[in-house]
Amino acid sequence: MKEYTPYQQRIIKNYYRNRQGLALQKLQELVSELYLAETDKKRDQLWKRVAKALANLEIEPKLVEHILERRSAEVLAENIKDWWSKLPRE
């Protein structure tokens, strides 16, 4: 394995430390896109991306199923707000 400089190691460490926050931020962006989507086709594509993002966050399967079943940007936004408040702070 390649040796990394201390600077690169710090960047890698910070990325993994902030990975959940970055994933939640991406979900927030998807909520905005869902509100702005004008066609059902676009909304379908966005909900597929939401499903992948939720899988990466390792959210409880029943909750993921509920969110995807409802397909409500409001429900997703409320859950993101809750998850964001539970993120560990430094």
ChimeraX commands (.cxc) that place a marker at each C-alpha (Angstrom):
marker #1 position 0.00,0.00,0.00 radius 0.5
marker #1 position 1.17,3.44,-0.87 radius 0.5
marker #1 position 2.45,5.68,1.92 radius 0.5
marker #1 position 0.53,8.91,2.33 radius 0.5
marker #1 position 1.93,12.24,3.44 radius 0.5
marker #1 position 0.68,13.57,6.78 radius 0.5
marker #1 position -1.44,16.09,4.87 radius 0.5
marker #1 position -3.08,13.33,2.79 radius 0.5
marker #1 position -3.63,11.22,5.91 radius 0.5
marker #1 position -5.41,14.15,7.57 radius 0.5
marker #1 position -7.67,14.63,4.53 radius 0.5
marker #1 position -8.56,10.93,4.47 radius 0.5
marker #1 position -9.20,10.90,8.21 radius 0.5
marker #1 position -11.43,13.99,8.00 radius 0.5
marker #1 position -13.39,12.50,5.11 radius 0.5
marker #1 position -14.23,9.34,7.04 radius 0.5
marker #1 position -15.01,11.31,10.19 radius 0.5
marker #1 position -17.48,13.49,8.28 radius 0.5
marker #1 position -18.88,10.81,5.96 radius 0.5
marker #1 position -22.32,10.69,7.63 radius 0.5
marker #1 position -22.65,14.45,7.54 radius 0.5
marker #1 position -21.73,14.48,3.86 radius 0.5
marker #1 position -24.31,11.78,3.11 radius 0.5
marker #1 position -27.00,13.72,4.98 radius 0.5
marker #1 position -26.08,16.86,3.09 radius 0.5
marker #1 position -26.49,14.95,-0.18 radius 0.5
marker #1 position -29.92,13.78,0.98 radius 0.5
marker #1 position -30.86,17.38,1.75 radius 0.5
marker #1 position -29.90,18.32,-1.79 radius 0.5
marker #1 position -32.06,15.49,-3.11 radius 0.5
marker #1 position -35.03,16.81,-1.09 radius 0.5
marker #1 position -34.58,20.18,-2.80 radius 0.5
marker #1 position -34.41,18.51,-6.19 radius 0.5
marker #1 position -37.56,16.51,-5.41 radius 0.5
marker #1 position -39.45,19.72,-4.65 radius 0.5
marker #1 position -38.29,21.21,-7.94 radius 0.5
marker #1 position -38.77,18.12,-10.13 radius 0.5
marker #1 position -41.34,18.79,-12.81 radius 0.5
marker #1 position -41.89,15.31,-14.22 radius 0.5
marker #1 position -42.70,11.93,-12.75 radius 0.5
marker #1 position -39.72,10.46,-14.58 radius 0.5
marker #1 position -37.35,12.89,-12.87 radius 0.5
marker #1 position -38.95,12.21,-9.46 radius 0.5
marker #1 position -38.55,8.45,-10.02 radius 0.5
marker #1 position -34.85,8.92,-10.77 radius 0.5
marker #1 position -34.42,11.06,-7.65 radius 0.5
marker #1 position -36.18,8.53,-5.41 radius 0.5
marker #1 position -33.81,5.82,-6.71 radius 0.5
marker #1 position -30.89,8.03,-5.66 radius 0.5
marker #1 position -32.55,8.60,-2.27 radius 0.5
marker #1 position -32.85,4.82,-1.81 radius 0.5
marker #1 position -29.14,4.35,-2.53 radius 0.5
marker #1 position -28.19,7.18,-0.17 radius 0.5
marker #1 position -30.32,5.73,2.62 radius 0.5
marker #1 position -28.69,2.33,2.10 radius 0.5
marker #1 position -25.25,3.92,2.42 radius 0.5
marker #1 position -26.29,5.56,5.70 radius 0.5
marker #1 position -27.39,2.18,7.08 radius 0.5
marker #1 position -30.80,3.50,8.14 radius 0.5
marker #1 position -33.20,1.00,9.71 radius 0.5
marker #1 position -34.84,-0.97,6.85 radius 0.5
marker #1 position -38.39,-0.44,8.14 radius 0.5
marker #1 position -37.87,3.32,8.15 radius 0.5
marker #1 position -36.34,3.27,4.67 radius 0.5
marker #1 position -39.30,1.22,3.44 radius 0.5
marker #1 position -41.73,3.70,5.02 radius 0.5
marker #1 position -39.98,6.71,3.45 radius 0.5
marker #1 position -39.79,5.13,0.01 radius 0.5
marker #1 position -43.37,3.89,0.20 radius 0.5
marker #1 position -44.70,7.36,1.07 radius 0.5
marker #1 position -42.47,9.07,-1.50 radius 0.5
marker #1 position -42.93,12.32,0.36 radius 0.5
marker #1 position -40.16,14.90,0.34 radius 0.5
marker #1 position -41.62,16.28,3.58 radius 0.5
marker #1 position -41.29,12.94,5.39 radius 0.5
marker #1 position -37.74,12.57,4.11 radius 0.5
marker #1 position -36.85,16.12,5.18 radius 0.5
marker #1 position -38.21,15.56,8.71 radius 0.5
marker #1 position -36.16,12.38,9.08 radius 0.5
marker #1 position -33.02,14.09,7.80 radius 0.5
marker #1 position -33.56,16.84,10.36 radius 0.5
marker #1 position -33.79,14.20,13.10 radius 0.5
marker #1 position -30.70,12.31,11.88 radius 0.5
marker #1 position -28.73,15.54,11.57 radius 0.5
marker #1 position -29.45,16.40,15.22 radius 0.5
marker #1 position -28.09,12.99,16.28 radius 0.5
marker #1 position -24.75,13.34,14.49 radius 0.5
marker #1 position -21.78,13.31,16.87 radius 0.5
marker #1 position -20.27,16.75,17.32 radius 0.5
marker #1 position -16.62,17.42,17.90 radius 0.5
marker link #1:1,2 radius 0.2
marker link #1:2,3 radius 0.2
marker link #1:3,4 radius 0.2
marker link #1:4,5 radius 0.2
marker link #1:5,6 radius 0.2
marker link #1:6,7 radius 0.2
marker link #1:7,8 radius 0.2
marker link #1:8,9 radius 0.2
marker link #1:9,10 radius 0.2
marker link #1:10,11 radius 0.2
marker link #1:11,12 radius 0.2
marker link #1:12,13 radius 0.2
marker link #1:13,14 radius 0.2
marker link #1:14,15 radius 0.2
marker link #1:15,16 radius 0.2
marker link #1:16,17 radius 0.2
marker link #1:17,18 radius 0.2
marker link #1:18,19 radius 0.2
marker link #1:19,20 radius 0.2
marker link #1:20,21 radius 0.2
marker link #1:21,22 radius 0.2
marker link #1:22,23 radius 0.2
marker link #1:23,24 radius 0.2
marker link #1:24,25 radius 0.2
marker link #1:25,26 radius 0.2
marker link #1:26,27 radius 0.2
marker link #1:27,28 radius 0.2
marker link #1:28,29 radius 0.2
marker link #1:29,30 radius 0.2
marker link #1:30,31 radius 0.2
marker link #1:31,32 radius 0.2
marker link #1:32,33 radius 0.2
marker link #1:33,34 radius 0.2
marker link #1:34,35 radius 0.2
marker link #1:35,36 radius 0.2
marker link #1:36,37 radius 0.2
marker link #1:37,38 radius 0.2
marker link #1:38,39 radius 0.2
marker link #1:39,40 radius 0.2
marker link #1:40,41 radius 0.2
marker link #1:41,42 radius 0.2
marker link #1:42,43 radius 0.2
marker link #1:43,44 radius 0.2
marker link #1:44,45 radius 0.2
marker link #1:45,46 radius 0.2
marker link #1:46,47 radius 0.2
marker link #1:47,48 radius 0.2
marker link #1:48,49 radius 0.2
marker link #1:49,50 radius 0.2
marker link #1:50,51 radius 0.2
marker link #1:51,52 radius 0.2
marker link #1:52,53 radius 0.2
marker link #1:53,54 radius 0.2
marker link #1:54,55 radius 0.2
marker link #1:55,56 radius 0.2
marker link #1:56,57 radius 0.2
marker link #1:57,58 radius 0.2
marker link #1:58,59 radius 0.2
marker link #1:59,60 radius 0.2
marker link #1:60,61 radius 0.2
marker link #1:61,62 radius 0.2
marker link #1:62,63 radius 0.2
marker link #1:63,64 radius 0.2
marker link #1:64,65 radius 0.2
marker link #1:65,66 radius 0.2
marker link #1:66,67 radius 0.2
marker link #1:67,68 radius 0.2
marker link #1:68,69 radius 0.2
marker link #1:69,70 radius 0.2
marker link #1:70,71 radius 0.2
marker link #1:71,72 radius 0.2
marker link #1:72,73 radius 0.2
marker link #1:73,74 radius 0.2
marker link #1:74,75 radius 0.2
marker link #1:75,76 radius 0.2
marker link #1:76,77 radius 0.2
marker link #1:77,78 radius 0.2
marker link #1:78,79 radius 0.2
marker link #1:79,80 radius 0.2
marker link #1:80,81 radius 0.2
marker link #1:81,82 radius 0.2
marker link #1:82,83 radius 0.2
marker link #1:83,84 radius 0.2
marker link #1:84,85 radius 0.2
marker link #1:85,86 radius 0.2
marker link #1:86,87 radius 0.2
marker link #1:87,88 radius 0.2
marker link #1:88,89 radius 0.2
marker link #1:89,90 radius 0.2
view
